[in-house]
Amino acid sequence: MAERMLKFVAVSRSTPQKRQAEERRDDFLEVYSDFIDAKAREQASRCSQCGIPFCQTHCPLHNNIPDWLRMTAEGRVEEAYELSAATSTMPEVCGRICPQDRLCEGSCVIEQSGWGTVTIGSIERYVTDRAWAEGWVKPVKAMRELGKSVGIIGAGPAGLSAAEALRTEGYQVTVYDRYDRPGGLLIYGIPGFKLEKDVVERRTKRLAEGGIEFVTEFEVGRDATLARLREKHDAVLIATGVYKARDLAVPGVGDSGVVPALDYLVSSNKIGFGDTVEAYESGVLNAQGKDVVVIGGGDTAMDCVRTAIRQKAKSVTCMYRRDRANMPGSMREVSNAEEEGVVFEWLAAPRSLLGDAQGVSGVRCARMRLGPPDASGRQAPEEVAGGDFELPAQLVIKALGFDPEDLPGLFGEPALKVSRWGTVRADLKTMMTSVDGVFAAGDIVRGASLVVWAIRDGLDAAAAMHRWLETQSQPALAAAE
């Protein structure tokens, strides 16, 4: 029997069961379990089916959330999946790692009226996982073959989304990536306790089964210039993301034991795959038995502290220069980290790193307070006189954010124009760069952002490339080497 909607006044908000902290500290499995069928239908039935769905308008993909919630409540899960997949290439990924509290769920009308938001993310995950289990997810299928090829640089969420859309249109698609597995940050940047890797691998396998070619361990500039790829393909998309770590400007930053966040996370994820990582085996990128200090307040910092806990660190401290209310990372992740034993030093900033070139031994910290707003409108942190203190540390992880790499230099293409921040300049309408036939999308254009925005940018880029390619009469003549 179909569930009626608008049950939010009688049915309380409920999230999937979360594993106990003592259990999850010992592995990299996901923290949250999945909804059972009855619970998913019950929670979906809480949707108010409002006339103006703010959940949909505040989703970067504009997912038709109210309709697939109604279908789920009525037991029409396959239809719910089809509707969800019509606007998103990775709904099960977004259901797991999107900051729903800042997007769809944060805009839910019943949340604003005090009834507690619909658990949109958990239901999205349930619907798609059920679709995989039931065999409803099929390989990508081209509508027709167009006889033109597209090269995509970067196998992260923007590149994968563009690849799927372009292959569906009928293009031959080749995706190039520097790592040995496709998936980008979904594979190597995000730990398994947030996104288990088989969830990503089944997506990339589906793309490969649909005819998309993946060329891994390939670096543009080393293995081929951008100009060479442009000769080989009818169009090229740059979707590399941003990977250059921001650095600390304090004494001791060059000491052994002071490492970038991405190096640390990539190492941990490789170990999870069973790979051998020399820097992990030597202890450089291994937190076991160490006092660990992570500097930063975003989701990457949360990934690092929670990874260190699972690597059996002696202690783990997260240092952030603003207070809890002004932290850019997900509050859900902060709560999970606290449950697992992470200590937060709010309103604190590193003054210097203690130790020597042989190894860091601690962090001298300055106590901060929030002063008047800066140019961004946020209260600027300022030092408190006489508030210095020290923390022991044999591993310091820098999680201060990411900037673009020097792509014109790396790609051997000086004509590729970038902004003053180093992001690739792309026309907002056509998404084409300063190089004819070369497009760009994702973080390399907008700066470090959310996975859901990368997916949206990849889909927009694919549409723009298709429009442009339709105006080009001759396919590329150069053959693949």
Secondary structure as UniProt FT lines:
FT   HELIX           7..9
FT   HELIX           21..24
FT   TURN            25..26
FT   HELIX           37..44
FT   TURN            45..46
FT   HELIX           54..57
FT   TURN            60..61
FT   HELIX           65..73
FT   TURN            74..75
FT   HELIX           77..85
FT   TURN            86..87
FT   HELIX           91..97
FT   HELIX           100..102
FT   TURN            103..104
FT   HELIX           105..107
FT   HELIX           109..112
FT   TURN            113..114
FT   HELIX           120..134
FT   STRAND          149..153
FT   HELIX           157..169
FT   STRAND          172..176
FT   TURN            182..184
FT   HELIX           185..188
FT   TURN            192..194
FT   HELIX           197..209
FT   TURN            210..211
FT   STRAND          213..215
FT   TURN            221..223
FT   HELIX           226..232
FT   STRAND          235..238
FT   STRAND          244..245
FT   TURN            251..254
FT   TURN            256..257
FT   STRAND          258..260
FT   HELIX           261..272
FT   TURN            273..274
FT   HELIX           278..281
FT   TURN            282..285
FT   TURN            288..289
FT   STRAND          291..295
FT   HELIX           299..310
FT   TURN            311..312
FT   STRAND          315..319
FT   HELIX           324..326
FT   HELIX           331..340
FT   STRAND          343..345
FT   STRAND          348..356
FT   TURN            357..358
FT   STRAND          359..373
FT   TURN            375..376
FT   STRAND          379..383
FT   TURN            385..386
FT   STRAND          389..392
FT   STRAND          395..398
FT   STRAND          402..403
FT   HELIX           407..410
FT   TURN            411..412
FT   TURN            414..415
FT   TURN            420..421
FT   TURN            428..430
FT   TURN            436..437
FT   STRAND          438..440
FT   HELIX           443..446
FT   HELIX           451..470
//
